[in-house]
Amino acid sequence: MTDHATVYDSVQHSQRRILRTLAARNLVGRPMRTGALLAVVTILALAFFGGTMLTMNLNTGMASMERRLGADLMVVPQNTAQKAEALLTDGNPSTFYFTKDIADEVKKADGIDQASEQTYIASLAAECCAEKLQIIGYDPSTDFVIEPWVASQFDGTLEDGQMIAGANVNVSADGTVELYGHKWPVVAQLASTGTSLDNSVFINLDTVPQMVEASAKVAKRVMPAEYADKAVSTVLIKVSEGYGAETVAENIKRLDSRFSDLGYVYPGGVTATTKTALNALVAYLTVFVAAIWVMGVIVLLAVFAASVNERKREFASLRILGATRGMLAGILLRESALIGLIGGAFGVGLASLAIFPFSALIGKQLQLPYLQASVPTVLAIMAVTLVCSVAIGVAGSLAVLVRIGRPEAYLTLREGE
């Protein structure tokens, strides 16, 4: 009696072991069907993960841009407003300026709470970078846009001849950046913002004349020598409470008739325009991903439903061997879960290869602020994508499970004998 029980337990154990491995063996044994299902799930996962990452990175970049554009108004030289806007968005390096005496007069207008000057110089292609850099001279003592961001990572004093590098600037091993044939010591490198500031270097205003002289030694002088110590590219203004940026701009124009020809840039408007473009792109991405998923689900349901007929003999054989409907359901669910997991992993991997190594290029081509989401966020989206992939695979197999569970299922299975 004991021997019979032992044999029975051994047989039961063998059956369970076979059923556990049967799902994987079925997938390997039908490479065409498995390949088709994997391809569909891979495309779904790629679209979901890729679309979600692009959307999240754009939103993160937009939030960073809004934080960095802390000025309400930028006053720039005549006919340079578009260049100034480009600096805020696509980061196209430029050199333009008026003189410090104009900047001093501008700051006398009513409605100005804070004002600070910046000087912009577009470098030649540097050793550190494949493209030109934007050199930004600023006054740390009065700046309210760059300095708060710099202060979060650098608590020292930016001395003459030193610079702070943006996130995308390659700093050499000796802690310098070579510009105009001169090595400039870098005292800090800032975190990524997803904006043009990542491709910039920052110097104090007293270093601007040194930069101009360095340019004259190796290339065309970036500006006449007499302007080197008094060139101002923009006056950044934070308006007083109760004033609007447009009102302050009108107050500046009334100071002097010459000021009517100056350029006036409203970073809030630039942000609003950029946000509108971003929202449109996100909407298109959402519709695209949704369309891909609807089509993918239809294909999965069709493939799983069609598989019932081709697998009649397999199901009939398993029933004859003693497999219950629950066992058949378990096999199908394991198959679909494996397909979802493997296809989801492939999709996430392919999307990652397309997105992560080319973040800078994507941001440049879109001409929108683009900032990579944090590692925990990326891992969370990966996990959600895998869960959704498994869920959609399991959902696709439900059509088969429903048909197996019908009262006439036994007759259908006997047809395969």
matplotlib code that plots the C-alpha trace (Angstrom):
import matplotlib.pyplot as plt

x = [0.0, 2.9, 4.6, 1.4, 1.2, 4.8, 4.4, 1.3, 3.1, 6.0, 3.7, 1.9, 5.2, 6.4, 3.1, 3.4, 7.0, 6.1, 3.2, 5.4, 7.9, 5.3, 4.6, 8.2, 8.6, 5.4, 6.8, 10.1, 8.4, 6.3, 8.9, 6.7, 3.7, 5.9, 7.9, 4.8, 3.4, 6.8, 7.0, 3.6, 4.3, 7.8, 6.3, 3.7, 6.3, 8.6, 5.8, 4.6, 8.1, 9.5, 6.5, 6.3, 10.0, 9.9, 6.9, 8.3, 11.7, 10.1, 8.0, 11.0, 12.9, 10.1, 9.9, 13.7, 13.4, 10.7, 12.9, 15.9, 14.2, 13.8, 13.6, 10.4, 12.0, 15.2, 16.4, 18.7, 20.3, 18.3, 17.4, 18.7, 15.4, 15.2, 18.9, 18.1, 15.0, 17.1, 19.5, 16.6, 15.3, 17.6, 20.8, 22.2, 25.4, 25.5, 27.5, 25.7, 26.0, 25.3, 27.3, 27.2, 26.0, 22.8, 22.4, 22.8, 20.1, 17.7, 17.9, 16.6, 13.0, 10.1, 8.9, 12.2, 12.7, 16.0, 18.3, 21.5, 23.7, 25.0, 27.4, 27.2, 30.1, 29.9, 33.2, 34.9, 34.6, 36.5, 38.6, 36.0, 33.1, 32.1, 30.2, 30.6, 30.0, 28.0, 30.2, 28.1, 29.6, 27.5, 27.8, 27.4, 26.7, 23.5, 22.5, 19.2, 18.8, 22.1, 23.6, 20.9, 21.3, 25.1, 25.1, 23.3, 26.4, 29.2, 29.6, 32.9, 33.7, 34.1, 37.5, 38.8, 39.9, 37.9, 34.8, 31.8, 30.9, 27.5, 26.6, 27.3, 30.8, 33.6, 36.1, 39.7, 41.4, 43.4, 40.1, 40.3, 38.4, 40.5, 39.0, 40.9, 44.1, 44.0, 43.2, 40.6, 40.4, 36.9, 35.9, 32.5, 30.4, 26.6, 23.9, 21.9, 19.0, 17.8, 18.2, 20.9, 22.7, 24.0, 26.2, 27.4, 30.3, 30.0, 32.6, 32.4, 32.2, 35.8, 36.9, 35.2, 38.1, 40.5, 38.3, 38.2, 42.0, 42.4, 40.2, 42.3, 45.4, 44.1, 41.2, 39.1, 38.5, 35.0, 34.5, 36.5, 39.0, 37.4, 34.1, 35.6, 35.2, 31.8, 29.9, 26.5, 24.3, 21.2, 19.8, 17.7, 14.9, 12.6, 9.6, 8.3, 5.0, 2.1, 3.9, 3.8, 6.7, 5.1, 4.5, 8.2, 9.2, 7.1, 8.7, 12.1, 11.2, 10.0, 13.4, 15.0, 13.9, 16.8, 15.4, 12.4, 14.6, 16.0, 14.8, 12.4, 12.1, 9.6, 10.8, 7.3, 6.0, 8.9, 8.0, 4.3, 5.1, 7.5, 4.9, 2.3, 4.6, 5.4, 1.8, 1.0, 3.9, 2.8, -0.7, 0.5, 2.7, -0.3, -2.5, 0.2, 0.9, -2.8, -3.3, -0.4, -1.9, -5.4, -4.0, -1.7, -4.4, -6.6, -3.7, -3.0, -6.6, -6.8, -3.6, -4.7, -8.2, -6.8, -4.5, -7.5, -8.1, -4.5, -4.0, -7.0, -4.8, -2.5, -5.4, -7.2, -4.0, -3.5, -7.1, -6.7, -3.6, -5.6, -5.1, -8.0, -9.3, -7.5, -4.2, -4.8, -5.6, -2.4, -0.3, -1.9, -1.5, 2.2, 2.8, 1.2, 3.0, 6.3, 5.6, 4.6, 7.6, 10.1, 8.5, 8.3, 12.0, 12.9, 10.7, 12.2, 15.7, 15.2, 13.6, 16.4, 19.0, 17.2, 16.6, 19.3, 22.5, 21.0, 19.3, 21.3, 20.6, 16.8, 16.6, 18.5, 16.3, 13.1, 14.3, 12.5, 13.8, 14.7, 16.0, 16.5, 14.2, 15.8, 17.0, 14.2, 11.6, 13.0, 13.1, 9.5, 8.4, 10.3, 8.5, 5.1, 5.9, 6.8, 3.6, 1.5, 3.1, 2.5, -1.1, -1.8, -0.4, -2.6, -5.6, -5.0, -5.1, -8.4, -10.2, -8.7, -9.6, -13.2, -13.6, -11.9, -14.3, -17.5, -19.6, -19.0, -15.2, -14.8, -16.5, -14.3, -11.2, -12.3, -12.4, -8.6, -8.2]
y = [0.0, 2.3, 1.4, 2.3, 5.6, 6.4, 5.5, 7.7, 10.6, 10.2, 10.2, 13.3, 15.0, 14.2, 15.5, 18.7, 19.2, 18.5, 20.9, 23.6, 23.3, 22.6, 26.3, 27.2, 24.1, 25.0, 28.4, 27.0, 24.3, 26.8, 29.5, 31.1, 31.7, 32.7, 35.0, 36.8, 37.2, 38.5, 41.0, 42.4, 42.7, 44.1, 46.9, 47.7, 47.9, 49.9, 52.4, 52.6, 53.0, 55.2, 57.5, 57.7, 58.5, 61.2, 62.8, 62.7, 64.0, 66.9, 67.8, 67.6, 69.9, 72.3, 72.5, 73.1, 75.8, 77.6, 77.5, 78.9, 81.7, 83.8, 87.2, 88.9, 91.1, 91.1, 94.3, 93.6, 95.6, 96.6, 93.7, 91.0, 89.9, 86.7, 85.8, 86.3, 84.1, 81.4, 81.5, 80.6, 77.8, 76.0, 77.5, 78.8, 80.7, 84.4, 87.5, 90.8, 93.8, 97.5, 99.5, 99.7, 103.3, 102.3, 99.5, 101.9, 104.2, 101.3, 100.3, 103.7, 103.0, 102.7, 99.3, 97.5, 95.4, 93.8, 94.2, 92.5, 92.5, 89.7, 89.6, 86.9, 85.7, 82.8, 80.9, 79.1, 75.3, 74.3, 71.4, 70.4, 70.3, 69.4, 72.7, 76.3, 77.2, 80.1, 82.1, 84.0, 86.8, 87.7, 89.6, 87.2, 90.1, 91.2, 88.1, 86.5, 84.0, 82.0, 82.7, 80.9, 77.8, 78.0, 78.6, 75.3, 73.5, 76.0, 78.0, 79.7, 83.0, 83.0, 84.7, 86.5, 84.0, 81.1, 79.6, 77.4, 74.7, 73.6, 69.9, 69.1, 70.8, 68.3, 69.4, 68.0, 65.8, 68.7, 70.6, 73.1, 74.0, 75.2, 78.3, 80.5, 78.6, 79.3, 76.9, 78.3, 76.7, 75.2, 75.6, 73.7, 71.8, 72.3, 69.6, 69.2, 71.5, 70.3, 73.9, 75.9, 76.6, 73.0, 74.0, 77.2, 78.3, 81.1, 83.8, 87.0, 90.3, 91.2, 88.1, 89.2, 91.5, 88.6, 86.4, 89.1, 89.4, 85.7, 85.6, 88.2, 86.1, 83.0, 84.2, 87.2, 89.4, 88.8, 92.5, 95.7, 96.2, 99.4, 97.6, 94.7, 96.2, 97.9, 95.5, 94.4, 91.9, 92.1, 93.7, 91.1, 92.6, 91.3, 93.7, 95.2, 93.9, 95.6, 96.1, 94.1, 93.3, 95.2, 98.2, 98.3, 98.0, 101.1, 102.9, 102.2, 103.5, 106.7, 107.3, 108.1, 108.0, 105.8, 103.0, 102.5, 100.7, 98.3, 94.7, 93.5, 89.8, 88.4, 85.0, 84.2, 84.5, 82.4, 79.8, 79.9, 79.4, 76.6, 74.9, 75.2, 73.4, 70.8, 70.1, 69.6, 67.2, 65.3, 65.1, 63.6, 61.1, 60.0, 59.5, 57.5, 55.2, 54.7, 53.8, 51.3, 49.7, 49.4, 47.7, 45.5, 44.3, 43.4, 41.5, 39.6, 38.6, 37.4, 35.4, 33.8, 33.1, 31.5, 29.3, 27.4, 25.6, 24.8, 23.5, 21.1, 18.0, 19.3, 20.2, 16.8, 14.9, 16.7, 16.0, 12.3, 12.3, 13.6, 17.3, 19.3, 22.5, 24.4, 22.8, 23.9, 27.4, 27.4, 26.4, 29.1, 31.8, 30.8, 31.0, 34.4, 35.7, 34.6, 36.2, 39.4, 39.4, 38.6, 40.9, 43.7, 43.3, 43.5, 46.6, 48.4, 47.4, 48.7, 51.9, 52.5, 52.0, 54.7, 57.2, 57.2, 57.4, 60.1, 62.4, 65.5, 64.8, 64.3, 67.6, 69.4, 68.0, 68.8, 72.3, 71.9, 71.7, 68.0, 66.7, 63.0, 61.9, 60.5, 56.9, 55.9, 57.3, 55.5, 52.2, 52.7, 53.3, 50.1, 48.1, 49.5, 48.7, 45.1, 44.7, 46.1, 43.8, 40.8, 41.9, 42.4, 39.0, 37.4, 39.4, 38.0, 34.5, 35.0, 34.5, 31.0, 30.3, 31.3, 28.9, 26.1, 26.7, 26.4, 23.3, 22.1, 22.4, 18.7, 18.0, 20.5, 18.9, 15.5, 16.8, 17.0, 13.3]
z = [0.0, 0.9, -2.4, -4.4, -2.6, -3.3, -7.0, -7.1, -5.5, -7.9, -10.9, -9.6, -9.0, -12.6, -14.1, -12.2, -13.3, -16.9, -16.8, -15.3, -18.2, -20.9, -21.5, -22.3, -24.4, -26.3, -27.1, -28.3, -30.3, -32.3, -33.3, -36.0, -33.7, -30.7, -32.9, -34.2, -30.6, -29.3, -32.2, -31.4, -27.6, -28.3, -30.5, -27.8, -25.1, -27.2, -28.1, -24.5, -22.8, -25.6, -25.7, -21.9, -21.6, -24.3, -22.8, -19.3, -20.4, -22.3, -19.3, -17.0, -19.4, -19.5, -15.7, -15.6, -18.2, -16.3, -13.2, -15.0, -16.8, -13.7, -15.4, -16.3, -19.0, -21.1, -22.7, -25.6, -28.5, -31.6, -34.0, -31.6, -29.9, -32.0, -31.1, -27.4, -27.7, -29.4, -26.5, -24.2, -26.4, -28.8, -27.5, -30.8, -29.6, -30.4, -29.8, -29.5, -27.2, -26.5, -24.0, -20.2, -20.2, -21.9, -19.4, -16.5, -18.0, -18.6, -14.9, -13.9, -15.2, -12.9, -11.9, -11.7, -8.5, -9.6, -12.6, -13.6, -16.7, -18.8, -21.8, -24.4, -26.6, -29.1, -29.0, -31.8, -31.9, -28.8, -27.9, -25.3, -27.7, -31.2, -31.5, -30.5, -26.8, -25.5, -23.1, -20.6, -18.5, -15.5, -12.2, -9.3, -6.9, -8.7, -10.7, -9.7, -12.6, -12.8, -9.4, -7.3, -9.5, -9.3, -5.6, -5.1, -6.3, -5.9, -2.7, -3.6, -5.3, -9.1, -9.5, -12.6, -15.2, -13.8, -15.3, -14.4, -17.0, -18.1, -17.9, -21.6, -21.6, -21.5, -18.9, -19.4, -16.8, -15.5, -14.7, -17.5, -20.7, -23.7, -25.5, -27.9, -27.3, -23.6, -20.8, -18.4, -14.9, -14.2, -10.5, -10.9, -13.3, -13.1, -13.1, -16.3, -16.9, -20.4, -21.6, -23.6, -20.3, -20.5, -23.5, -21.9, -19.7, -17.2, -16.3, -14.3, -16.1, -15.3, -17.2, -20.4, -21.5, -21.0, -23.2, -25.9, -25.9, -26.1, -29.2, -30.9, -30.5, -32.3, -34.5, -35.3, -32.3, -31.0, -30.4, -30.7, -27.9, -26.8, -26.1, -24.2, -20.7, -21.3, -23.6, -22.2, -24.1, -22.0, -18.9, -17.0, -15.1, -12.3, -12.1, -8.9, -7.5, -9.2, -12.4, -15.6, -17.9, -20.8, -18.5, -17.5, -21.1, -21.9, -19.0, -20.4, -23.8, -22.3, -20.7, -24.0, -27.7, -28.5, -26.3, -28.5, -30.9, -28.3, -28.3, -25.5, -24.8, -22.3, -21.1, -19.8, -23.3, -24.7, -22.0, -22.9, -26.6, -25.9, -23.6, -26.4, -28.8, -26.2, -25.4, -29.1, -29.4, -26.3, -27.6, -30.9, -29.0, -26.8, -29.8, -31.6, -28.6, -28.1, -31.8, -31.6, -28.5, -30.0, -33.1, -31.1, -28.8, -31.9, -33.4, -30.2, -29.7, -33.3, -33.0, -29.7, -30.9, -34.1, -32.0, -30.5, -33.8, -34.5, -30.9, -30.8, -30.9, -28.2, -25.8, -26.6, -25.9, -22.6, -21.5, -22.4, -20.2, -17.3, -17.5, -16.1, -17.6, -14.8, -15.9, -19.5, -18.3, -16.3, -19.3, -21.5, -18.8, -18.3, -22.1, -22.4, -19.3, -20.7, -24.1, -22.3, -20.1, -22.9, -25.4, -22.8, -22.0, -25.7, -26.2, -23.2, -24.3, -27.9, -26.7, -24.2, -26.9, -29.0, -26.2, -23.5, -25.6, -27.8, -25.3, -26.4, -30.1, -29.4, -27.5, -30.3, -33.1, -31.2, -30.3, -27.0, -23.5, -22.9, -19.6, -18.8, -15.9, -12.7, -12.4, -9.9, -12.3, -15.3, -13.4, -12.3, -15.9, -16.9, -14.3, -15.3, -19.0, -18.1, -16.0, -18.8, -21.3, -19.2, -18.6, -22.3, -23.0, -20.3, -21.6, -25.1, -23.8, -22.1, -25.4, -25.5, -21.9, -22.4, -25.3, -23.4, -20.5, -22.5, -21.9, -25.5, -25.0, -24.5, -27.9, -29.5, -28.0, -29.1, -32.7, -32.5, -31.6]

ax = plt.figure().add_subplot(projection="3d")
ax.plot(x, y, z, "-o")
ax.set_aspect("equal")
plt.show()
